[in-house]
Amino acid sequence: MLLTKEKKKQLLEDLKVLFKDSSASIASDYSGLSNPEITELRKTMKAKGIRLIVTKNTLVKKALEELKLDIDSEILDKPVMFAFGTDEVETAKSLIEFTKSHEALEVLGGIVQQESVDQAKIKVLALLPGREELQGKLVGILAAPIYGLVNVLNGNIRGLVSVLNQYQNQVQTQH
């Protein structure tokens, strides 16, 4: 596909915005995937708010150079697809999860929080709990003291009710 100069400029600007605004920009070698598999990957990622871009590596190099971002140069020697996401853990998890059922997709590395990362760091990111799971744990931690207080207060009330019941039984047996 031939690109006009204007189209290239627009793509370059779009790429720069994506690299700048995304907390994770993860590159994957997609050369072994079939078109239906790529479509499936796009749908999966889109549902999670992750944008997939396939473009010329020369444009990626130029965008990264203009933003003064660094990435392993070997990554851009292959046909790559970039996944851009606002949640670096979710982006890494989604790609790694997809590679489990589609071994032809290979996660290569990328940029996380404006820092160059390799494949190993992305796999470590994928092992971390997601934002929702962490929020759930935080709610549990915050609720635990309140739950304990309620149990203690209920224990006192149960004790009082038990004493009153015993007193009532004692009074009834005396009459």
N, C-alpha and C positions, 0 to 999 in steps of 0.2 A: 504494500500500500504506500503510495507516494504521498508525502505530506508537503503542503505548501509552507512557505516561510511563516505566514500568519498562523497557520494551524500549529506549527512547531512552537512558536512563541507562546501560544495559548496553552499548549500541553505543558511547556516548561513552567509557566506561571502556576498552573494547576498542581503540578508536582511539587513545586516549592511550597505552596500552601499546605498540601497534604503532609509533607515532611515536617514542616514547622508546627502544624497544629495537632499532629498525632503524637501520642505518648509512646506508641509502638509502630514501627515500620519494619515488618519482617519479610525478608526475601526467601522465596522458595523456588526450587527448580521444578517446573511443571512439565518438562519435555516428555515424560513418560505417560502423562495422563491423556485419555481420550477426550473428545469434545463433550460427550455427555457427563464425564467425570468432572470436567472443569465447570460445566453448568451447575452440577450438583454442589460443588465447592462454593461457587458464587452465591447460590441460594442459601446455603448454610451460613456463610459469612454475613450476607446481607441481613438475615434474620437476627443476627447478633450485633448489628450496627457496625460491622467491619467492612471496609471497602477494599475490593481487590482491583489492582491495576496491572495490566500487561502493556508495557511500552518499550521503546528502544532504550537500550542501556546507555547509549550516548547522551540521551536526554536526562536520564537518571544521574549520570556522572556530572553533567553540567549543573543540574539543580543542586546536587550535594555540594559541588564546588562553590557555587554562588552563596549557599547557606553556611559555608565553612563547616560542613558535617563530614565525618569520616566513616568509611565502611571498608571492609576487607575487599581489596581490588579483585581478588579471585572470584568473588561472588558475581561480579558483573561480567565475567567472562563466559557465563552460561546464560541460557534463556531463563529469565527470572520473572516471577510474578510477585508484586509487593502487596502485602496485607497491611492496611492502615487502620489502626484502632485507637480509641481514646482510653481504653483499659488494657494496659500491657499484659496483665495476667490472662484476661479473657481472650485476647488476641492469640497469645502463645498457646493457651489450652486448646482453642478451637483448631488451630493448625495441626498441633501434635495429635489431637484426637482424630482428625481426618487422615493423617498419615498411617494410623493404626489399621484402617480398613482399605487404604489406597497407598500401597508401598511405593508407587511410582513417584509420588510427591515427596520431595526432599527439602526439609527446612534447612536453609544455609546459614542464616545469620541476619543481622539487620541493625536497626538503631532503636534503642529504648531510652526514653528520657534524654534524648539528644546525645547519647553515648553509643559508640559502636559495640555490638555484642556478637558473640559467636554462637554456633549451634548449641553448644553445651549450656550456655547461659539461658537460652530460650527454653531448653528442656527443663531446666531448674525452675524457671518462671512458671512453666505449665504445671508443675507439681504443687505450687502454692494454692491455698484456698482462694476461691473467687471473692469478689466484693460482697455478694449477697450472703455467702457463707460466713464471712467475717462479721458482717452486720448482725447476723443471727446469733453468733457467738457473743458479740458485744451486748446484745439485748439480754441474753441469758446471764451474763456476768453481772450486768446492772440490776437484773431482777432478783438475783439470788439473795441478797441481803433483805430485801422486802419480803420475799417468800419466807425466809427464816423468821423474821419478825412476826409475820402473820401466824406462823406455826406456834411460836412461843406464846403469843397472846391467846390463841385458841387453846393451848395447853392449860393456861391459867383458868380460862372459862370452863373447860372440860373438868378441871379439878374442882372448881366451885360447884358445878352441877352435880358432880359425883358426891361431894360432901353433903349437899342439900338432899340428894336422894337417900343417902344413908341416914340422915337425920329424920327424913320423912318416914322411912321404913321403921326406924327405932320408935318414933312417936306412935305409929300405927300398931306396932306389936305391944306397946304398953297399954293401949286402950282395948 
